[in-house]
Amino acid sequence: MLHLKKIVPFILIILIPISINSCKKNDRWKDENPEIEPLKQGFKTAAAIGYCVSLATTALSGDAVPGNVLIESSNSISGLIHVTIDENNPLPFNDQIGDIVIAYIWENDPPGGRRNGVISIVFADMNVAVSLFKFYGIYTVPVMQDLETGKISTLFAKQDIVLGEGSDTLLNLSMSNPQFSSELLRLDAEPPTDPFVAVSQNVWFISIDQQNTTDLYDDSFVINGGGQIAEATSSSGGIQYHAFIETEFVYDHCTLNPIRGSAFIQNLKAGTSTIDLGNIYLRFHDRCDGKAYVEFAAGEYFNYTGRDINLQFN
C-alpha cells in the first residue's frame, strides 16, 4: 500500500497533461470542418447546370426571360442563349461573375406529352465549382419536359464536363438523329437511391419543378447521384467521392444550403487493396444557416457524428 501511495503522484503527473491535451483536441474538433470539397464541387456543378437547363426550357416555351438573357434563335428548335451573370442576376450557389452561352436543339416533332432536347453550355470567364481546374462547360446533356406536369428532367456525367485546357468542341450541336436519340436514351436510367451505389457512378440526375412561374430562382431542384467532378485527394492521402440522395434546393428559399435530402462522402485509399479511410453521412434541413447535420461518421470522420458542420456552398 505504501508503494502505491508513492507512485500515485507520478501517475497524476502523467495523466494531467494527457487530459489537458485531450480537451484541447476536443476543442479543436469543435472548430474544424471535415474535408467536403468534392461535395461542394458536385453541388455547385449541379446547381449551375440545373439553372441553365431551366432557362433553356423557359426560352423554348416562349415565356418571358430575365433582362440578363439574350436569345439568338435561328429557328424554333435550335439556337443560342447568352446569359450575363452579375450581382443582380447570380448563378445559384456560385459567386462568380461572367457570361454563359447555351446552345440548344429541340425535337422537331416530339412524341405526345413530352418535349425533348439537348443542350451544350460554355462558362466564359467563370470558374464554376472547381477550385483546382478551369471548368469550361458541358459538352452535351439531354433534357426532357413532361408537358402535362411541366416537370423537367436532365442528367450529366463526369465525361460531359470540360475541365483543363481547351473548349473547341463545345456548342457544336449539329447532331444527327441517331446522336440526338442516343443522348435522350440516357434519361431512361433510374436515379440511384443508395448512396453507396451513387458514389461510384459519376452520374448526377436533376429534376426541376418550375412552380408554374418564369422566376428561375423559385424553381425546385432535386439532385440524385454522385461520384467525382475532379479527383480530390484528402489530407490522409485517400481519394474522396460523394453522393446526393433526394437533395432539394430552392434558391429563393435559401441561398446557403439545400432544404432537404442527404449527402454522403467516402474516402478511399487505393493500393494492393482498397482501404476505406472513413465516411460521413449528412442530413440537410430547411433552416437556412449554411449547415448540415452529421447523422453518422466513421474512420477519420468519427468525431463529427452528431454535429452540425458548415457547408460553405454559397
C-alpha positions in Angstrom: 0.0 0.0 0.0 2.9 2.3 0.8 4.4 1.6 -2.6 1.1 2.5 -4.3 0.9 5.8 -2.4 4.4 6.7 -3.6 3.6 6.2 -7.3 0.2 7.9 -7.4 1.7 11.4 -7.7 3.7 10.3 -10.6 0.7 8.8 -12.3 -1.2 12.0 -11.8 1.7 14.0 -13.3 1.4 11.8 -16.5 -2.4 11.8 -16.7 -3.0 15.5 -16.2 -1.1 16.6 -19.4 -2.8 13.8 -21.4 -6.2 15.1 -20.1 -5.4 18.7 -21.0 -4.2 17.7 -24.5 -7.4 15.6 -24.9 -9.5 18.6 -24.0 -7.6 20.8 -26.4 -8.1 18.2 -29.2 -11.8 18.1 -28.5 -11.9 21.9 -28.6 -10.1 21.8 -31.9 -12.7 19.4 -33.3 -15.4 21.9 -32.3 -14.0 24.5 -34.7 -12.8 22.3 -37.6 -14.9 21.0 -40.5 -14.4 17.8 -42.4 -13.0 17.9 -45.9 -16.0 18.3 -48.1 -14.6 19.9 -51.3 -15.8 17.1 -53.6 -19.3 17.6 -52.2 -19.1 21.3 -52.9 -17.9 20.6 -56.4 -20.8 18.3 -57.1 -23.5 20.5 -55.7 -22.2 23.7 -57.3 -21.9 22.0 -60.7 -25.4 20.5 -60.4 -26.8 23.9 -59.4 -25.2 25.6 -62.4 -26.4 23.0 -64.9 -29.9 22.9 -63.5 -30.1 26.7 -63.8 -29.1 26.5 -67.5 -31.5 23.7 -68.3 -34.4 25.5 -66.7 -33.5 28.7 -68.6 -33.3 26.9 -71.9 -36.7 25.3 -71.3 -38.2 28.6 -70.5 -36.8 30.2 -73.6 -38.2 27.4 -75.8 -41.6 27.7 -74.2 -41.8 31.3 -75.4 -42.1 32.6 -71.8 -40.5 35.8 -70.6 -36.8 35.5 -69.7 -34.9 37.8 -67.4 -33.3 41.0 -68.6 -29.8 39.5 -68.4 -30.7 36.9 -71.1 -30.4 37.4 -74.8 -31.9 34.8 -77.1 -30.3 34.3 -80.6 -32.5 31.7 -82.1 -32.1 30.7 -85.7 -35.4 28.9 -85.7 -38.0 27.4 -83.4 -35.9 24.3 -82.4 -32.3 25.5 -82.2 -30.3 28.5 -81.3 -28.1 30.2 -78.8 -28.8 31.9 -75.4 -26.4 34.5 -73.9 -26.6 35.0 -70.2 -24.9 37.7 -68.2 -24.2 36.7 -64.6 -23.7 39.5 -62.1 -24.6 40.5 -58.6 -28.2 41.3 -59.6 -28.6 38.1 -61.6 -26.5 35.4 -59.8 -25.8 31.8 -60.7 -27.2 29.9 -57.8 -24.7 28.9 -55.2 -21.8 30.3 -57.3 -20.3 33.7 -56.6 -18.7 34.0 -60.0 -19.4 36.9 -62.4 -19.2 36.4 -66.1 -21.1 35.1 -69.2 -22.8 31.8 -70.1 -23.6 30.6 -73.6 -26.2 27.9 -74.0 -26.7 26.1 -77.4 -29.8 24.0 -77.7 -31.6 21.7 -80.1 -35.2 20.6 -79.5 -37.0 17.7 -81.2 -38.9 19.0 -84.3 -41.8 16.6 -83.8 -41.8 15.5 -80.2 -43.9 12.5 -79.1 -47.1 13.2 -77.3 -46.9 14.5 -73.7 -43.2 15.4 -73.7 -40.6 17.9 -75.1 -37.1 16.6 -75.7 -33.9 18.4 -76.3 -30.1 18.5 -76.0 -28.1 21.5 -74.7 -24.4 22.4 -74.5 -23.0 25.0 -72.1 -19.9 27.3 -72.0 -19.0 29.2 -68.9 -16.9 32.3 -70.1 -14.6 34.0 -67.6 -16.1 31.9 -64.8 -14.6 29.1 -62.8 -17.7 27.4 -61.5 -17.4 24.8 -58.7 -13.9 23.5 -59.3 -11.0 25.2 -57.5 -8.0 23.4 -59.0 -9.2 23.1 -62.6 -10.8 25.5 -65.1 -14.4 24.4 -65.6 -15.2 25.4 -69.2 -18.6 23.9 -69.5 -20.6 20.9 -70.6 -20.4 19.1 -73.9 -24.0 17.9 -74.1 -26.8 17.0 -71.7 -30.2 15.6 -72.5 -33.4 17.4 -71.4 -37.0 16.2 -71.2 -40.0 18.1 -70.1 -43.4 16.5 -69.2 -45.9 18.8 -70.9 -48.7 17.7 -68.6 -46.9 18.4 -65.3 -44.2 20.8 -66.5 -41.5 18.8 -64.7 -38.1 18.8 -66.3 -35.5 16.0 -66.1 -31.9 16.1 -67.0 -28.6 14.4 -66.1 -24.9 14.9 -66.6 -21.9 12.5 -66.3 -18.3 13.1 -65.5 -17.3 12.7 -69.1 -19.7 15.5 -70.1 -17.7 18.1 -68.1 -15.0 20.0 -69.8 -12.0 20.6 -67.4 -8.5 21.6 -68.0 -7.5 23.3 -71.3 -9.5 23.8 -74.5 -13.1 24.0 -75.3 -13.1 23.9 -79.1 -15.8 21.1 -79.4 -18.3 23.0 -77.2 -21.5 24.4 -78.8 -21.2 22.0 -81.7 -24.8 20.8 -81.8 -25.3 19.8 -85.4 -26.3 16.4 -84.2 -27.7 13.6 -86.4 -30.9 11.9 -85.4 -29.0 8.8 -84.0 -26.8 11.1 -81.9 -29.8 13.0 -80.6 -31.7 9.8 -79.8 -28.6 8.4 -78.1 -28.5 11.4 -75.8 -32.1 11.1 -74.9 -31.8 7.4 -74.1 -29.6 8.4 -71.1 -32.7 9.7 -69.4 -34.1 6.2 -69.3 -31.7 5.3 -66.5 -33.1 5.3 -62.9 -31.6 7.7 -60.3 -29.8 5.9 -57.5 -31.4 5.6 -54.1 -28.4 4.1 -52.3 -25.5 6.5 -51.5 -23.0 3.6 -51.6 -24.1 2.9 -55.2 -24.2 6.6 -56.2 -20.6 7.4 -55.2 -19.2 5.0 -57.8 -21.4 6.0 -60.8 -20.2 9.5 -61.8 -23.7 10.5 -62.9 -25.9 13.2 -61.4 -29.7 13.3 -62.1 -31.6 16.6 -61.7 -35.3 17.0 -61.5 -36.7 20.6 -61.9 -40.1 21.9 -60.9 -40.6 25.5 -62.2 -43.5 26.1 -59.9 -45.6 27.4 -62.7 -43.7 30.7 -62.8 -41.0 32.2 -65.0 -38.8 33.1 -62.0 -35.7 30.9 -62.2 -34.9 31.4 -58.5 -38.1 29.9 -57.2 -37.5 26.6 -59.1 -37.2 23.5 -57.1 -34.2 21.3 -58.0 -33.7 17.8 -56.7 -30.3 16.1 -57.2 -29.6 12.3 -57.0 -26.3 10.7 -57.9 -22.6 11.3 -57.3 -19.0 10.3 -57.9 -16.3 12.8 -58.6 -16.3 16.0 -60.6 -12.5 16.3 -60.4 -10.2 14.0 -58.4 -9.8 15.3 -54.8 -7.2 13.9 -52.5 -7.7 14.2 -48.8 -5.1 15.1 -46.2 -4.9 11.4 -45.3 -3.9 10.5 -48.9 -7.3 9.0 -49.9 -9.5 9.8 -52.9 -12.8 11.4 -52.0 -16.2 10.5 -53.5 -19.6 12.0 -52.8 -23.3 11.3 -53.3 -26.6 13.1 -53.1 -29.9 11.4 -52.4 -33.1 13.5 -52.9 -31.2 16.7 -52.2 -33.5 19.6 -52.9 -32.7 23.3 -53.1 -34.8 26.4 -53.9 -32.6 29.4 -54.2 -35.3 31.9 -53.3 -36.0 29.9 -50.1 -32.4 29.6 -49.1 -29.1 30.7 -50.7 -26.9 28.9 -48.1 -27.9 25.2 -48.2 -30.2 22.6 -49.6 -33.6 22.4 -47.7 -33.9 18.6 -47.5 -32.3 15.3 -48.5 -29.0 13.7 -47.7 -25.3 13.5 -48.8 -22.5 11.0 -48.3 -18.7 11.3 -48.5 -16.4 8.3 -48.8 -12.6 8.5 -48.5 -10.8 5.6 -50.2 -7.1 4.8 -50.5 -6.1 2.6 -53.4 -3.2 0.2 -53.3 -2.8 -3.5 -53.3 -6.2 -3.4 -51.7 -8.7 -0.6 -51.3 -8.9 0.8 -47.8 -11.9 2.8 -46.6 -10.3 5.6 -44.5 -13.7 7.0 -43.5 -17.2 8.0 -44.5 -19.7 10.6 -43.4 -23.4 10.8 -43.8 -25.1 14.3 -43.8 -28.7 15.3 -43.5 -29.9 18.6 -44.9 -32.6 20.8 -43.2 -34.8 23.8 -44.1 -33.1 26.1 -41.6 -31.2 28.5 -43.8 -28.0 28.5 -41.7 -25.5 27.1 -44.2 -25.1 23.9 -42.2 -25.9 20.2 -42.4 -26.3 17.6 -39.6 -23.9 14.7 -39.4 -26.1 11.6 -38.7 -23.2 9.2 -38.8 -19.5 9.2 -39.4 -16.8 6.6 -39.3 -13.0 6.3 -39.7 -11.2 9.6 -39.7 -14.5 11.4 -39.6 -15.9 9.7 -36.5 -15.5 12.9 -34.3 -18.1 14.7 -36.4 -21.1 12.4 -35.6 -24.0 14.3 -34.1 -22.6 17.7 -35.1 -23.7 20.5 -37.4 -21.0 21.3 -39.9 -20.5 24.4 -42.2 -21.2 23.6 -45.9 -19.9 26.9 -47.5 -22.0 26.1 -50.6 -22.7 29.8 -51.2 
